[in-house]
Amino acid sequence: MVRRMKLTGRTGIIAIGVLAVAVAGVSILGSRVFNPSRAPSSTRCSNDPTLALGCYEQRYRSIVARQGVVEAFAALKAGYGADPELQRLCHAITHAIGQAAVAKYGDVAEAFRHGDNACGSGYYHGVMQGFALARGSTQLLSDLDAVCAGVPGKERKSLDYFNCVHGLGHAIMAVRSDDLFDALHDCDGLTGAMERNACVNGVFMENLIVDGAHGGHYSKYLKPSEPLYPCTAVAEKYKSECFDMQTSYALGVVQGDFAKVFALCARVGPPFRANCYQSLGRDAATLSRDQVPTTVATCKLGRDHEQRSYCVLGAVLDFVYYYHSDVQAKALCAGVERDLQQGCRSAIAGLVGRF
């Protein structure tokens, strides 16, 4: 059976367990400033968390259907600065725009050509989810390599191509009725290590998202008594990608206490504890609303150089990925301890090169 997806996106992942795990999480992203292309023309949707996402999804799907993807993003960016609820739900809304786009264009590669990286590249994840829902499990899983074959940048492993194969992990979870181990096995069918890893990363991310979308305690692959499960149970080849995600859930379990999750990660054997610390860095950036001083202060909660350095690495990659720019990330690197700055700057260069 293919489930009907309720999206929560980047905000929702971090918010799991922190404040009741409402759909799309709580208001923790804060304001990201876009350059408005025109004055906002739409009234705001309700700030009731049970109603807001559906309202925005309907609004932007309609714009895509009637006008196009460019117009939908123009409207989103125009209203963004003055609408806290839109800011909170931005990643999830861009998922909906992506779903509407693949319905409009009928093809993943064509939908990607109309894409926009606003709000953490959620558009591309939505394209893949919409594609999966339209095709169903049998057709989707029959030739996974073909799904992203036409996406520009495949040869150089571009960010767009990564977003496609990562989004494929989300999509497989949908058609597998959220069975994590089945979905991981499906990702093994992709050709190429990068493709398999990105797909697996999407599977683990979707496991967190779908749990939050159902109010928590939905996924049988998450255990409050074992905050790092399923990473502790999956095969060795999946552990790196799992620990790259799992601290978002662990933080919810311990009510946002970063020091406690640093300690949990410290019990993970090498090399995977580095992934765990890096995952905490991403969470630090998100929960700080990508503000440099707060992110730096959170990473300083790490008790040794290893913890702090990988935390900074995760944070700076999140800055680059979310903003699709190196400007804010360079400011973060300038604010960390001197012995961490070179590694921080090198990480920026590596990711920006994939744009």
C-alpha positions, 0 to 999 in steps of 0.5 A, a space after each residue: 500500500 502506498 501511504 499518502 504523505 503528510 510533509 513536515 520537512 526540515 523544521 519538523 525533523 528537529 522539532 520531534 519531541 521538543 514541543 509536542 511534535 506537531 506537523 511541520 514542527 514548531 517555529 524554530 527556523 526563524 526568518 530567512 530574508 529573500 529579496 522580494 520580487 513583488 509586494 505580497 498579494 495573498 492573505 496569510 494562512 491560519 497559524 493553527 498548526 493543524 490547518 496552516 500547512 494544508 492551506 499553504 500547500 493548496 495555495 502554491 499548488 494552485 499557482 503552479 498549476 495555473 501559472 508555473 513554478 517560477 511564479 509560485 516561488 516568486 509569490 513565496 519569496 514575496 510573502 516570506 519576510 512578513 509571514 512567520 508561519 510561512 517561514 516556519 513551514 517553508 521547506 514543507 511548502 516547497 515540497 508541495 510545489 515540487 509535487 505540483 511541478 512533477 504533476 504539471 511536467 510529468 517528468 523528473 528531469 523537466 521538473 528539476 529544470 524549473 527548480 529553485 533551491 529556496 528553503 533547503 532544496 525542498 522543491 526537489 524532494 517534493 518532485 521525487 515524492 510526487 513522482 513516486 506517488 504517481 508511479 506506484 511501487 512496482 513501476 518506481 522500483 523496477 528501474 531506480 537508476 533510470 529515475 534520476 538519469 536525466 537530471 543535469 549534473 549527474 556526471 559531476 555529482 551536482 547538488 541537483 543530482 544529489 537532491 534527486 537520489 536523496 529524494 528517491 529515498 524519501 519516495 521509496 519510503 512512501 511506496 514501502 509504507 514506511 518500512 525502513 529496512 525494506 527501503 534500505 534494501 531497495 536503495 542497494 539496487 542503485 548503481 554507484 556508492 554516492 547514489 546508494 548513500 544519498 538514497 539511504 540518507 533520504 530513507 533515514 530522514 523520511 523515517 524521522 519526518 513521517 514520525 513527526 507528521 503523525 504526532 510522534 510514536 508512529 515509526 516502529 523504527 524509533 525508540 525514546 528509550 534508545 534515542 540512537 536507534 535504529 542506527 545501533 541496529 542497522 547493518 554497518 554499511 548504513 550506519 554513517 548515513 543513519 548517524 548523519 540524521 539521528 541526533 535530530 530525534 535524540 534531541 527531541 527525546 532529551 528536550 533539546 539538551 545538546 550536552 546530553 546528545 554529545 554524551 550519547 554520541 561519545 558512546 558510539 564507536 569510531 568512525 561513526 561518532 564523527 557522523 553523530 557529532 556532525 549531525 549535531 552541528 546541523 541541528 545546532 544551525 537549525 535551532 539557532 535559526 542559522 545565527 552565527 553566535 548561537 550556533 558557535 556557542 552550541 558547538 562549544 558545548 562539545 567537550 573536546 576538539 573532535 566533538 567541536 570540530 565535527 559540530 562546526 563542520 555539520 553547522 557550516 554545511 547546513 548554512 551552505 545547503 540552506 542558503 545555497 550560498 557561502 556568504 553566511 557560512 563564511 561568517 560562521 567560519 570566522 566566528 569559530 575557534 582559530 584551530 577550527 577555521 581552516 577545516 570550516 572553510 574547506 568544507 564550504 569550498 567542497 560543497 559550493 563546488 557542487 552547485 
